[in-house]
Amino acid sequence: MTGTDTGAATVTAAALALGDDALILSHRLGEWAGHAPVLEEEVALANIALDLLGQARILLSMVGDEDELAFLREERSFRNLQLVEQPNGDFAHTIARQLYFSVHQHELYAELARGEGPFAPLAAKAVKETAYHRDHAEQWTLRLGDGTEESRARMQAALQALWKFTGELFQPVEGLGGVDWAALEERWLAALTDVVERAGLTLPEGPRTGAWAAGAGRQGLHTESFGRMLAEMQHLHRSHPGASW
C-alpha cells in the first residue's frame, strides 16, 4: 500500500468513527420524541439529534454511501463509542450521557477546526453546534443537581452509571494523529469538574480505563442494547430494499 493509500485509509477510519458516534447518538436522542418531560425539551433534543445527523451524513459520505453505511452494516462493523449507544434511561441518564459526550466532542472539534486536516471544514462548522449541545447539557446538569432531592439523586446516579464508558473517549483514533489526547482529557476533566461541583454533585472516582472499565466500541465490540437499537434503526430500510421515496 502506498503512502497515499495509507493516508486515505486512516482518514476513512476516522470519518467512520466520528460519523458513527454522531449517527448513533442522534438515533438515541430521537427516541425521546413524544416522551420528553416538557415541550421545550421535545424541540431541544430533536434539534440536537438533527445537528448530529447532519454531521453523520457528511462524515459517512467521506467513507461511502451514507444510507448503506447506516442501514446495511452489521453490528460489528460500527465503530462508535460505547457511551453513545447506551439506552436513554430516565432524563437524568440522558443528560449525563450528553454532558460526557458533548464536552468531549466540543473540545475535539475545536482542536480539529484549528488544524488544516480533512476534518477542519466540518469541525469549524460543527463546533458552533457542539457549543450549544454542551451548554444544554451543562444547564440541565445544574438544574437537576440543584433541584429536588429526587432530581439530584437521579443525576448523581446517572453520572456514576456512565462513568465507566468515558475512558474510551480519549483512546487515539486512527486518522486523527494531530490531536493531543492527553491535553484534551485534561480540558474535559476540568470542564466536568467545574459544572458538576457547581451543581452540588460529585464526579465519580472509579477508574475509566483498564480491566474494570468498558469501552471497545472503536474495535466493533458493543453492549447488549446496541443490537436491539440497530435492529429498530435498520428495520424499514432492510424490509424494503431498493425502495425510493
PEBELQUI-V869459 format. One record per helix or strand. SS is the DSSP state (h for helix, s for strand). FROM is the first residue (numbers start at 0). LEN is the number of residues. If there is no record, write none. Layout:
SS | FROM | LEN
SS | FROM | LEN
This chain:
h | 2 | 28
h | 38 | 23
h | 65 | 6
h | 74 | 3
h | 81 | 4
h | 90 | 24
h | 119 | 26
h | 148 | 17
h | 166 | 4
h | 180 | 18
h | 216 | 3
h | 223 | 16
